[in-house]
């Protein structure tokens, strides 16, 4: 079980690093724009991301 969690964490880090590696200037602009989003919209974005991930996980498993 712990090995699966570590593999998932490693894959997340790899995927999270692709855009900053390929497009550092665009990534920086995106981070600045995200910093200006209200807390409510940020929470909605996080919720949508979690629900999408959960849905895809259920579909794959």
MOPAC internal coordinates of N, CA, C and O (Angstrom, degrees):
PM7 1SCF
backbone

  N    0.0000 0     0.00 0     0.00 0    0    0    0
  C    1.4581 1     0.00 0     0.00 0    1    0    0
  C    1.5248 1   110.93 1     0.00 0    2    1    0
  O    1.2310 1   120.17 1   131.90 1    3    2    1
  N    1.3312 1   117.27 1   -48.10 1    3    2    1
  C    1.4588 1   119.82 1  -178.66 1    5    3    2
  C    1.5204 1   110.74 1   -64.49 1    6    5    3
  O    1.2310 1   120.63 1   146.94 1    7    6    5
  N    1.3334 1   116.40 1   -33.06 1    7    6    5
  C    1.4643 1   119.72 1   178.85 1    9    7    6
  C    1.5248 1   110.54 1   -65.35 1   10    9    7
  O    1.2310 1   120.11 1   140.57 1   11   10    9
  N    1.3285 1   117.40 1   -39.43 1   11   10    9
  C    1.4594 1   120.70 1   178.04 1   13   11   10
  C    1.5279 1   111.11 1   -63.64 1   14   13   11
  O    1.2310 1   120.59 1   139.10 1   15   14   13
  N    1.3183 1   116.48 1   -40.90 1   15   14   13
  C    1.4627 1   120.07 1   178.33 1   17   15   14
  C    1.5219 1   111.20 1   -64.52 1   18   17   15
  O    1.2310 1   120.50 1   139.54 1   19   18   17
  N    1.3144 1   116.66 1   -40.46 1   19   18   17
  C    1.4614 1   120.04 1   178.60 1   21   19   18
  C    1.5251 1   111.57 1   -66.50 1   22   21   19
  O    1.2310 1   120.17 1   140.18 1   23   22   21
  N    1.3213 1   117.29 1   -39.82 1   23   22   21
  C    1.4650 1   120.86 1   176.79 1   25   23   22
  C    1.5271 1   109.89 1   -62.95 1   26   25   23
  O    1.2310 1   120.29 1   135.54 1   27   26   25
  N    1.3273 1   117.05 1   -44.46 1   27   26   25
  C    1.4617 1   120.94 1   178.74 1   29   27   26
  C    1.5248 1   110.81 1   -61.77 1   30   29   27
  O    1.2310 1   120.14 1   138.76 1   31   30   29
  N    1.3167 1   117.34 1   -41.24 1   31   30   29
  C    1.4607 1   121.53 1   178.96 1   33   31   30
  C    1.5262 1   110.59 1   -64.22 1   34   33   31
  O    1.2310 1   120.47 1   136.85 1   35   34   33
  N    1.3206 1   116.71 1   -43.15 1   35   34   33
  C    1.4684 1   120.57 1   178.88 1   37   35   34
  C    1.5242 1   111.23 1   -63.17 1   38   37   35
  O    1.2310 1   120.31 1   137.23 1   39   38   37
  N    1.3266 1   117.01 1   -42.77 1   39   38   37
  C    1.4632 1   120.31 1   177.60 1   41   39   38
  C    1.5223 1   111.22 1   -63.31 1   42   41   39
  O    1.2310 1   120.36 1   141.26 1   43   42   41
  N    1.3287 1   116.92 1   -38.74 1   43   42   41
  C    1.4569 1   120.47 1   177.66 1   45   43   42
  C    1.5259 1   110.51 1   -61.27 1   46   45   43
  O    1.2310 1   120.38 1   135.77 1   47   46   45
  N    1.3319 1   116.88 1   -44.23 1   47   46   45
  C    1.4619 1   120.50 1   179.36 1   49   47   46
  C    1.5271 1   111.56 1   -62.85 1   50   49   47
  O    1.2310 1   120.40 1   140.09 1   51   50   49
  N    1.3234 1   116.83 1   -39.91 1   51   50   49
  C    1.4646 1   120.46 1   178.13 1   53   51   50
  C    1.5217 1   110.14 1   -63.07 1   54   53   51
  O    1.2310 1   120.45 1   131.35 1   55   54   53
  N    1.3305 1   116.74 1   -48.65 1   55   54   53
  C    1.4614 1   120.43 1  -178.94 1   57   55   54
  C    1.5251 1   111.96 1   -64.86 1   58   57   55
  O    1.2310 1   120.37 1   140.51 1   59   58   57
  N    1.3247 1   116.89 1   -39.49 1   59   58   57
  C    1.4647 1   120.65 1   179.32 1   61   59   58
  C    1.5227 1   111.81 1   -65.99 1   62   61   59
  O    1.2310 1   120.07 1   153.01 1   63   62   61
  N    1.3236 1   117.47 1   -26.99 1   63   62   61
  C    1.4553 1   120.85 1  -176.82 1   65   63   62
  C    1.5120 1   115.08 1   -87.12 1   66   65   63
  O    1.2310 1   119.91 1   169.26 1   67   66   65
  N    1.3274 1   117.78 1   -10.74 1   67   66   65
  C    1.4678 1   120.19 1  -175.77 1   69   67   66
  C    1.5249 1   111.99 1   -63.72 1   70   69   67
  O    1.2310 1   119.96 1   127.77 1   71   70   69
  N    1.3301 1   117.68 1   -52.23 1   71   70   69
  C    1.4704 1   119.80 1  -176.61 1   73   71   70
  C    1.5239 1   113.50 1   -64.71 1   74   73   71
  O    1.2310 1   118.72 1   134.15 1   75   74   73
  N    1.3376 1   120.05 1   -45.85 1   75   74   73
  C    1.4683 1   118.20 1   177.13 1   77   75   74
  C    1.5293 1   112.42 1   -61.88 1   78   77   75
  O    1.2310 1   120.08 1   147.75 1   79   78   77
  N    1.3232 1   117.46 1   -32.25 1   79   78   77
  C    1.4612 1   120.58 1   179.37 1   81   79   78
  C    1.5274 1   111.13 1   -70.59 1   82   81   79
  O    1.2310 1   120.47 1   136.00 1   83   82   81
  N    1.3330 1   116.70 1   -44.00 1   83   82   81
  C    1.4590 1   120.37 1  -176.34 1   85   83   82
  C    1.5245 1   113.17 1   -80.03 1   86   85   83
  O    1.2310 1   120.01 1   143.02 1   87   86   85
  N    1.3213 1   117.59 1   -36.98 1   87   86   85
  C    1.4660 1   122.22 1  -173.99 1   89   87   86
  C    1.5255 1   110.96 1  -133.86 1   90   89   87
  O    1.2310 1   119.35 1  -110.77 1   91   90   89
  N    1.3284 1   118.84 1    69.23 1   91   90   89
  C    1.4664 1   120.10 1  -174.56 1   93   91   90
  C    1.5285 1   113.91 1   -62.18 1   94   93   91
  O    1.2310 1   119.35 1   141.66 1   95   94   93
  N    1.3250 1   118.84 1   -38.34 1   95   94   93
  C    1.4703 1   119.95 1  -179.17 1   97   95   94
  C    1.5220 1   111.17 1   -69.14 1   98   97   95
  O    1.2310 1   120.24 1   135.64 1   99   98   97
  N    1.3185 1   117.14 1   -44.36 1   99   98   97
  C    1.4679 1   120.23 1   177.92 1  101   99   98
  C    1.5267 1   110.76 1   -63.03 1  102  101   99
  O    1.2310 1   120.70 1   140.86 1  103  102  101
  N    1.3272 1   116.27 1   -39.14 1  103  102  101
  C    1.4647 1   121.02 1   179.56 1  105  103  102
  C    1.5246 1   110.32 1   -62.23 1  106  105  103
  O    1.2310 1   120.47 1   136.16 1  107  106  105
  N    1.3273 1   116.70 1   -43.84 1  107  106  105
  C    1.4612 1   121.34 1   179.79 1  109  107  106
  C    1.5333 1   110.39 1   -61.57 1  110  109  107
  O    1.2310 1   120.22 1   137.10 1  111  110  109
  N    1.3389 1   117.18 1   -42.90 1  111  110  109
  C    1.4682 1   120.70 1   178.38 1  113  111  110
  C    1.5266 1   110.88 1   -63.09 1  114  113  111
  O    1.2310 1   120.79 1   139.78 1  115  114  113
  N    1.3218 1   116.10 1   -40.22 1  115  114  113
  C    1.4598 1   120.24 1   179.12 1  117  115  114
  C    1.5234 1   111.26 1   -63.90 1  118  117  115
  O    1.2310 1   120.24 1   138.43 1  119  118  117
  N    1.3192 1   117.14 1   -41.57 1  119  118  117
  C    1.4666 1   121.20 1   179.48 1  121  119  118
  C    1.5275 1   110.21 1   -63.51 1  122  121  119
  O    1.2310 1   120.28 1   139.79 1  123  122  121
  N    1.3301 1   117.08 1   -40.21 1  123  122  121
  C    1.4662 1   120.69 1   177.86 1  125  123  122
  C    1.5273 1   109.81 1   -63.58 1  126  125  123
  O    1.2310 1   120.28 1   137.75 1  127  126  125
  N    1.3327 1   117.06 1   -42.25 1  127  126  125
  C    1.4636 1   120.30 1   178.97 1  129  127  126
  C    1.5305 1   111.00 1   -65.61 1  130  129  127
  O    1.2310 1   120.37 1   139.78 1  131  130  129
  N    1.3225 1   116.89 1   -40.22 1  131  130  129
  C    1.4671 1   120.06 1   179.14 1  133  131  130
  C    1.5237 1   111.78 1   -64.50 1  134  133  131
  O    1.2310 1   120.52 1   147.53 1  135  134  133
  N    1.3250 1   116.61 1   -32.47 1  135  134  133
  C    1.4640 1   120.30 1   179.54 1  137  135  134
  C    1.5270 1   111.49 1   -66.05 1  138  137  135
  O    1.2310 1   120.11 1   160.05 1  139  138  137
  N    1.3175 1   117.39 1   -19.95 1  139  138  137
  C    1.4601 1   121.38 1  -177.61 1  141  139  138
  C    1.5286 1   112.84 1   -94.09 1  142  141  139
  O    1.2310 1   119.98 1   174.89 1  143  142  141
  N    1.3149 1   117.64 1    -5.11 1  143  142  141
  C    1.4609 1   121.70 1  -179.66 1  145  143  142
  C    1.5305 1   109.20 1   -76.01 1  146  145  143
  O    1.2310 1   121.03 1   -36.99 1  147  146  145
  N    1.3194 1   115.63 1   143.01 1  147  146  145
  C    1.4659 1   119.73 1  -179.95 1  149  147  146
  C    1.5280 1   110.49 1   -66.23 1  150  149  147
  O    1.2310 1   121.00 1   -20.82 1  151  150  149
  N    1.3286 1   115.70 1   159.18 1  151  150  149
  C    1.4651 1   120.96 1   179.54 1  153  151  150
  C    1.5258 1   111.26 1   -59.19 1  154  153  151
  O    1.2310 1   120.65 1   140.75 1  155  154  153
  N    1.3207 1   116.36 1   -39.25 1  155  154  153
  C    1.4703 1   120.49 1  -179.02 1  157  155  154
  C    1.5223 1   110.78 1   -61.92 1  158  157  155
  O    1.2310 1   120.57 1   132.67 1  159  158  157
  N    1.3220 1   116.51 1   -47.33 1  159  158  157
  C    1.4607 1   119.82 1   179.79 1  161  159  158
  C    1.5314 1   111.56 1   -67.01 1  162  161  159
  O    1.2310 1   120.57 1   144.41 1  163  162  161
  N    1.3236 1   116.51 1   -35.59 1  163  162  161
  C    1.4651 1   119.98 1   178.27 1  165  163  162
  C    1.5289 1   110.12 1   -64.91 1  166  165  163
  O    1.2310 1   120.60 1   139.43 1  167  166  165
  N    1.3402 1   116.46 1   -40.57 1  167  166  165
  C    1.4659 1   119.98 1   177.98 1  169  167  166
  C    1.5260 1   110.95 1   -64.91 1  170  169  167
  O    1.2310 1   120.54 1   138.83 1  171  170  169
  N    1.3359 1   116.56 1   -41.17 1  171  170  169
  C    1.4632 1   120.00 1   178.26 1  173  171  170
  C    1.5264 1   110.98 1   -63.62 1  174  173  171
  O    1.2310 1   120.47 1   140.31 1  175  174  173
  N    1.3180 1   116.70 1   -39.69 1  175  174  173
  C    1.4610 1   121.01 1   177.15 1  177  175  174
  C    1.5288 1   110.47 1   -63.84 1  178  177  175
  O    1.2310 1   120.39 1   136.79 1  179  178  177
  N    1.3245 1   116.86 1   -43.21 1  179  178  177
  C    1.4655 1   120.78 1   177.43 1  181  179  178
  C    1.5157 1   112.04 1   -63.74 1  182  181  179
  O    1.2310 1   120.41 1   137.64 1  183  182  181
  N    1.3304 1   116.83 1   -42.36 1  183  182  181
  C    1.4639 1   121.02 1   178.59 1  185  183  182
  C    1.5233 1   110.72 1   -62.93 1  186  185  183
  O    1.2310 1   120.51 1   134.98 1  187  186  185
  N    1.3317 1   116.62 1   -45.02 1  187  186  185
  C    1.4642 1   120.40 1   178.87 1  189  187  186
  C    1.5239 1   110.84 1   -61.14 1  190  189  187
  O    1.2310 1   120.45 1   139.55 1  191  190  189
  N    1.3094 1   116.74 1   -40.45 1  191  190  189
  C    1.4618 1   121.22 1   179.00 1  193  191  190
  C    1.5247 1   111.00 1   -64.06 1  194  193  191
  O    1.2310 1   120.54 1   135.35 1  195  194  193
  N    1.3309 1   116.57 1   -44.65 1  195  194  193
  C    1.4682 1   120.08 1   179.39 1  197  195  194
  C    1.5235 1   111.22 1   -64.48 1  198  197  195
  O    1.2310 1   120.23 1   137.65 1  199  198  197
  N    1.3352 1   117.16 1   -42.35 1  199  198  197
  C    1.4629 1   120.17 1  -179.78 1  201  199  198
  C    1.5244 1   111.38 1   -66.32 1  202  201  199
  O    1.2310 1   120.28 1   141.09 1  203  202  201
  N    1.3180 1   117.08 1   -38.91 1  203  202  201
  C    1.4595 1   120.76 1   176.66 1  205  203  202
  C    1.5265 1   110.21 1   -63.36 1  206  205  203
  O    1.2310 1   120.60 1   134.54 1  207  206  205
  N    1.3185 1   116.46 1   -45.46 1  207  206  205
  C    1.4626 1   120.39 1   178.04 1  209  207  206
  C    1.5155 1   112.16 1   -61.62 1  210  209  207
  O    1.2310 1   120.37 1   137.22 1  211  210  209
  N    1.3170 1   116.90 1   -42.78 1  211  210  209
  C    1.4637 1   121.04 1   178.76 1  213  211  210
  C    1.5236 1   110.72 1   -64.02 1  214  213  211
  O    1.2310 1   120.70 1   135.57 1  215  214  213
  N    1.3260 1   116.27 1   -44.43 1  215  214  213
  C    1.4646 1   119.92 1   178.79 1  217  215  214
  C    1.5183 1   112.16 1   -61.46 1  218  217  215
  O    1.2310 1   120.51 1   136.20 1  219  218  217
  N    1.3223 1   116.64 1   -43.80 1  219  218  217
  C    1.4633 1   120.01 1   178.27 1  221  219  218
  C    1.5218 1   111.46 1   -65.56 1  222  221  219
  O    1.2310 1   120.60 1   141.04 1  223  222  221
  N    1.3210 1   116.46 1   -38.96 1  223  222  221
  C    1.4627 1   120.49 1   178.14 1  225  223  222
  C    1.5239 1   110.92 1   -62.50 1  226  225  223
  O    1.2310 1   120.32 1   135.74 1  227  226  225
  N    1.3210 1   117.00 1   -44.26 1  227  226  225
  C    1.4653 1   120.49 1   178.46 1  229  227  226
  C    1.5242 1   111.10 1   -64.75 1  230  229  227
  O    1.2310 1   120.45 1   143.25 1  231  230  229
  N    1.3156 1   116.74 1   -36.75 1  231  230  229
  C    1.4613 1   121.34 1   179.02 1  233  231  230
  C    1.5272 1   111.17 1   -66.56 1  234  233  231
  O    1.2310 1   120.60 1   137.53 1  235  234  233
  N    1.3130 1   116.45 1   -42.47 1  235  234  233
  C    1.4625 1   121.64 1  -177.89 1  237  235  234
  C    1.5249 1   111.53 1   -72.72 1  238  237  235
  O    1.2310 1   120.23 1   139.94 1  239  238  237
  N    1.3175 1   117.17 1   -40.06 1  239  238  237
  C    1.4686 1   121.12 1  -176.20 1  241  239  238
  C    1.4984 1   109.32 1   -81.97 1  242  241  239
  O    1.2310 1   120.10 1   180.00 1  243  242  241

